[in-house]
Amino acid sequence: MNIAEYASYDATGLAELVAKGEVSPKELAAVALAAIEKANPAVNAVVETYPDRIAGLDESQLGHGPFRGVPLLIKDVFGHEAGRLCESGSRLAKGFKPETDSHLGLLIRAAGFNVVGRSNAPEYSINCTAENALYGDTSTPWRKSYSAGGSTGGGMAAVVAGMVPIAQGGDIAGSIRVPASWCGGVGFKPSRGRMPAGPAQDEGGFGLLSNFVQSKSVRDTAAALDCLSIPQIGDPFAIPRPTESYASLARRPAPRLRIGWSVTPTMGSPVDSEVAEAVKATARMLAGMGHEVVEAGPEHDMATAARRFLDIWFFGFDLRLDAIGAKTGRKAGPDTLEPGTLMAYQHAKTITPAVFLAAIGAMNAARRNLGRFFVDHDVWLSPATATVAPPHGTFNLGLPGVTIDTFVEKTVAMPAQFTLPHNIMGTPAVSLPLAMHSNGLPIGVQLGMRPAQEHTLLQLAAALEQAMPWKDRMPRLHVGA
C-alpha cells in the first residue's frame, strides 16, 4: 500500500482491509510513519512516533476490536498511557511519564487501534490554537503558518493531512470542534458523562471536559463512540444510551426535527459573512430534507459565563503544575511556562473555595438558561467558529500582558464563542466541514442536540455528509498533494 492509497481511506475502511487480510497492521504502521515523515515537516502535527508500535510492532498485542491495526495518534495531554511521554506542550513537563493508564487509553487499545505517536497541543490545553514554546506551532493542512485550532490541533491536522485516519482529542471549550472547523474534519463532542474519565478523576474539568476522537467521516465517529463510551467500574454515573449500536443507528435517517439556526455572536466576536452564509445554506439544506427550520438560538451572557468558567477550569491548576514540577525537577516560572500559562498558574492560587463554588453556581445557572432553547427546539445550528483559521500568533499563550480578565477576549471569544455553550450545557455537538471560504480555508458548521441524543445527531450529520460531501477535498499540505 502506498501513501496516497492509505490516505484515501478512513479508519473504518482501513480496518476492513485488515479484517480481509489485504493489509497487515504492521504494514499500515509503516505507511503511517512514511506519511508522517512526508507531511509533518510542513504541518508540525506530530511530536513523537513510537518505534515499538511501528517497525517493532507485535501484532499479537493489538486489541481485537473493530479498529484492529488502524493507526491513531494520542494527544500530548492527560497521559492516557503509562510509561509514555506526556509533556503537555510544556517545558515544565518535559520528560514526564504518567504511571497509570487512563480508562480511555485502555478502551482505545481494546478497540484495536495502534497508537503510533502523540500529537501537538498548546501548553496544558488551555488555548484554542496548537502553538507552544516546546514543540512549535501546528498549521492547518490548508495553509502553512495558519492555525490548526486547539487544543487538539495536532490530531485534527494530522488526520486531514492524511498522516493518520483518526486521532484522540479532548474538548473542554471546543478543543475538538475548533480544530475540526479550521482543518476541515469531523469533530464530535459527546454528552457530559458519556465518556469515562477514570481512574484518576470522576469527571474531566468538573464535567466540562469530554475526551473522544477526531475523524474524516461520520461513520468513523459513530463506530468509535461504540468502542469508547463504555462505562467503567467506579464511574459516578452512566447516562442513557440506545439499545442498538451508534454505527448502525447512524446509517438510518433522522426523524423530522425542529432546528433553530443562529449566526448571532455569543461573545461579541463578529461572524465572517461567508461563515454565516454557510450556516444559512445548511439551514436551507435541512429544510429541504423535511425538517422544521427557523432562525433562533439560545440567549445568555456568555462573556460573563466564560469568565466564571475560568475559575472552574483553573481551580487547582497550580497544584497540578507543582506536582508535575516535583516529578521533573523544575519549578513553575517564566523559564518553564509561557506567559499566558504562568498568568493562569498565578490566578489559580487566588481561587478560594468560595470563588470556586460561586463559579459552579454560575455554571449551573448558565446551563439551565441555555438549556431552555431545547424546550422548543431539537437542534441548534450555528457556526463552529466565527471565522476561518487565522495566522499563527493571533491569540497564543505567548501573547504578553494578558490578564485573567482579558483572557476571554484575547483567547476564547473568537474561536470558542459557539463551542463553549455546549460544554457548559453538557450537550453533544459536532463540527462538520460543510463549506469552503473564498480564501481557500475550510468552514466548520456546528450542530448540537439535547444530552444523550448522540445517535440522532450522528444521523443528521450523516445526512449532511451525503448531501454536502467533503471527502474529495485535498488541502495543500496533504500527503498526496
N, C-alpha and C positions, 0 to 999 in steps of 0.2 A: 504494500500500500504506500503510495506517495503522499506528500504533504497536502497537495491540492485535493486529492480524493478524501483523505482523512478529514480535512476541514469542511468538506461538503456535507458531512453527516452531523446530526445532533446526537446527543448521548444515547437516546433510545435506538437510533439507527446503528450506532457502533456496537451496542450491547447485542443487537440481533445478529450482527456479523460474528461476534464471539460465540454466541449460542449455537450458530450453524457450523462453527469450526472453520469459517472462511478467513479468520484472522485470530491471532492469539493475543492475550493480554500483554505479553512481553513485546510483541510487535507493535501494538498500539502505544505502549510506553516509549518505545524507541522513536516512533514517528512524532509523538508529542514533544519529546525532547528536541528533535530536529526543528519542529515548528516553533518552539520557544526560542531556540538559538537563532532562527531566521528573523522573527518579528520582534523579539524583546529588546534588542538594542535601540530601536526607534520608539517603542511604546513604554518600556520600563514598567511592566506589569508584574513580573515575577522576580522575587528577591532571592529565592533559593530553590534548587531542584534536589531530589533525593536519589542518589545513585543506586541505593539498595532497592528502590521501587522501580527502577528503570532497567539498566543493564544487569543489575543484581537481583531482579525480581524473582521471588519464589512464588510461582502461581498457586501453589497449594495453600498459601497463606491468605489468599483472597477470600472474601466472603462470597456466598453463593446466592446473593440477592439478584434482582433483575438487572442491575447495572454492572455485573461482574466484568472486571477488566477495563472499565471506562476510566480514562484519566480525569482527575479532579484536582483543583488547587484549593488549599485551605487558607483562610485569611490569617494574616500575621497579627492576630489579636485574640485574646481569651485563652489560648493554649489548649486546643482540643486533643492534642496527642502528647502523652507523657514522653519525656526524653527528647522531644524535637524542639529546636529553637523557636521561641515565640518572643520577638523583640518589640512588638507593638510600634514599629517605626520610630523607636526612641533610643537615643544614646544611653539613657539611664538603664534601659533593659537589655543592652547589647550583651549577648551570650546567655540570656536567661532561658532556662528549660523547665517547663512545668513538670510536676512529679506524678500527676494522675491524668488519666483520660477523662474527657467530659462524656456525658451520656450521648451527646450529639456526635462526638467523634467515633464512639463505638457503633452507633447506628449507621454512620456514613460507611464504615468499613464493612459492616454486616450487609449493607445493600450491594456490596461487591465493588464499590468504587476503589480505584487505585489512586491513593493520594500521592501525587508525584512532586509536590512542592508547595510553597506558600506564596501568597500574593501581597502586593504592596498596599499600604493603607496610611492615612495620616496618623500622627502620634496619638496613641491610645484611642483612636477612632473618634476624636472629639471635633471633627470638622467634616464638611461636605465636599472635600476635594482630597484626592490621594497625592498629597505633596508633603514630603517630610525631609528633615535635615540628615537623616541616617541613610536612606536609600534613594533619595531624589524624587522627582515628580513623574507621575504616570500620565501619559497622553491618551486622549480618546483616539481610537484607531482611525478616526476620520480626519484628524489634523494634528500634526506634531506640535507640542507646546501649548495645546489647549486641554483643559481639564477633563479627566475621565470621570469626574464626580467622586463622591465618597460617602461614607468612609470606605466602602468596598469597591473602590475604583479599580484596583489592580485585578480583582477577579473578573469584573464585567468586561474590562478592556481585553483581558486575555481570551475570554470567550468570543467576543465579537471579532477579534483579530485572528481567530482560528487556532490559537495555541492549544486550548482545551475546549471541550464541548460544554462544560459545566463547571461552576466554582461555588464554593461555600461562602456565605456572607452573613452579616448581621445588620439589623435595622432598628435604630433607636429614635431616629427623627427623619428617616428617609434614606438610610445608608445603603440599602439595596436598590431602591427605586430611583434615586437621583443618578447613580451611575448608569442604570438602565436607560434613563432618559437621554443622557449625554453621550452614551456609547452606542445606543441603538439595539438593545437586547431586551429580554423579558426579565423584569424584576418584581418578584411576588413577596409580599409580607403577609404571613398568616395571622390569624386572630391571636389575641392575647391568651396564653395558656395552651396553645396548640402544640408548640414545640418544647421538648424537655430542655431544662436549663441546668440540671444537676451534674455532678453531685455536690458542687461547692456552694450552690445557692438555689433558692426556690424559684425565683424569677429574675431574669436579667433586667437591670435598670429599674428595679421596683415595679416590674410589669410593663415598662415602656419598650423594652428590647425584645425582638424576635429574631432568632437565627434561622436561616434557611439557605437556599441556593439561588444562583443566577444562571440563566439558561438562554438557549437560542429559540426554543419552541415551547408552546403551551403544553404539549404532551409530555415533554421532559419535566416541566414544573409539576404537573399532576402526578406523574409516576414517582417523582422524588418525594412529594408530600406523603404518599402512601408509605414510603420506606422510613421517613424521618420523623413523622408526627406520632410516634408510638409512645404512649405514657410509660413512665418508668417508676419503679418502686421508690417511694419517698416523695414523689411529686405532690404538691399541696392540693391540687385538684385536677380533674380532667373535664374538658368541655365536650359537648355533644359532637359526634361525628357520624356521617352517613353509614348505613349498613353495607353499601357497595363501595368499591374502590374509587378513589378520585380519578384514576386513569380511565376507568370505564364510564363514569359519570360525565367526564369532560368530553366524551365523544357524543353525548346526547344534546339535543337543542335545549336552550334555556327556556323556561316558561316566560310568558308575557310579563314584563317588568315595568315598574314605574320609575323612570330615570329622570333625575334632576341634573342639569348641567350648569356649570358656572365658570366664568373666567375672571371674576372679580377678585383682586388681590386680597389675601387674608392678613398680610402684614405690610401692605402698602408698597411692596416692590412691584413696579409695573410689569405687566404681562406683554411679551412681544406679540405684535399683531399677527404674525404667521403662526405662532403657538396658539393664540386664541382661535384663529381660523381652523386649525387642525382639530381642536376640541369641537367646534361647531360642525365641521364636516363629519366627525364621528357621531355627533348627535343626530345628524340627518341620516346617516347610515343606519343607526339603531332604530330610528323611527321607520325607515323603510323596511326593516325586519319585522315590524309589527309591534314594537314596544311603545309605551306611552312616554313621550319625551317632552319635558318642559324646562324652561330656564329657572333654576332655583339652586341654592346652596346653603350650607349651614352658616349661621351668623354668630360670631363670638369675637371678643377682643383677643385675637391670637398673639399680638405682640406682648401683651401683659402675661398671657398664659405661657409664652415661650420663656419669658424672664423667670417665672416661678419654676418652670421646668428645669432650668439650670440649677436651682437649689436642690432638686432631686438628683439630677444627673451627677452633680459634683459632690454630693454628700458622701463622705468617706473616701473621696478621691485622693486626698493627702495620705491617708493611712495605706491605701493600696500602693501608691508610689513609694512610700517609705519602706514598705515590706519588700518590694522589688529591689529597691536600692540596697537594702540589707543583704540580699542574696547576691547581688552583682558587685558589691563593694563600692558603690557610688552613692552620692547624695544628690537630692533634687536641687537644681540651681541653674543659672544661666548657661553653664557649660554642658549640662546634660539634658535640659529641656528647652523647647522652643518658647518664644515669648508668650504666645497665647496659652500654651500648656502650663507654663510657670504661673501665669496670672490665675488660671483655673485652680492650680495647686494651692496657691496662697489664699484664694477665695474660699476654698474648701475648709480651711482652718477656721474661718469665721462663721460657718454654718452651724448654728446651735440647734439642739433638738427642737426648740420652739419654732425656729425658722423652717426647719425641715418639715415639721408637722403642718405648719401653715401652708407650705408648698403642696403637700399631699392633699390637703383640703381644697386648695385651689385647683388641682388637677381633677379631683372628684367633681367639683362644680363645673369645670370645663367639659368633662366627659359627659355629664348629664345634659348640659346645654347644647353641645354639638350634636349629641345623640338624638335630640328631638327631631332633627332632619329626617331620620329614618322611621319616624312615625308615619309620615305621608309618602315617603319615597323608599324604593328598594335599593337604588344605586345613586351614588354621587359621582358624576363625570366631571373631570377637571383637567387642567394641565398637570403633568407630573412635576415639572419645573417651569418657572415663569419665563425662562429664556433657554436658548441652546447653550452649549458648552462655552464658557468664557476662557480667555487666555490664562495660562499659569500666572500665579502671583496676584490674582484678583482678590482672593479672600483666604489665603492660607494662614497657618498658625505662626508664621514668621513675621506677620504684619506688626509693626511697633505701635505701642500706645493704646492697644485695645484693652478696655476695662470690662468688668463683668456687666456693666450697664450698657456698653456699646457692642457687646459680643453678638447679641441677637441681630442688630442692624448690620454689623460688619460681616458676619459669617453664617447666619441662619436664614434671614428673611428672604433673600433672593433665591437660594436653591431649595429651601425646605418649607416654604410657607404653605404649600399644598400637601406635602407629605406628613408633616408633624401632626396635624389633626388626627390622622388615623392611628398614630402611636398613642396619643392621648386617649382616644376612644377605645382602642384595642380592636379595631375593625380590620378585616382583611382588605388589602389593596394591592393593585398591580399596575405597573407602568409598562405600556406596550409601545413599540416603535412604529406608530401608525402614519407618520408623515416625515417628509424631509423639508428642511428650510432652504430658501433660495441661496443661502450662503454655503450649502453643501453639508450641513450638520444635521443629525437626526433630531426629531421632536418626539418626546415621550408624552403619551396621553394616559391619564390615570383613571381607574375605576375602583371604587370602594363600595363595600356592602356591609350589612349588619354582621355582628360577631357570629362565628361558626357557619357562615354561608360560603365557605371556600369553594364548595362544589358548584354552586350556581355562578360564582364569579369566574371560575375556570370555564364553564360552559359559554359564558358571554365572551370571554377572552378568545376562546377557540373560534367562535363565530366571526369575530373581528379579524382574527389571523387569516381566516379563509377569504373574507371579503376585502381586506386591505392588507395583502401579504407583504412581508418584508424579507422573506427567505433569500431572494436572489440579489439583494443589495450587497455590494462589496466595498468596504472602506479602503482608503488609500494605503493604510499600513497593514492590510490583511496579508496573511502568509501566502495567499495565492495571487496577490496583486502583481 
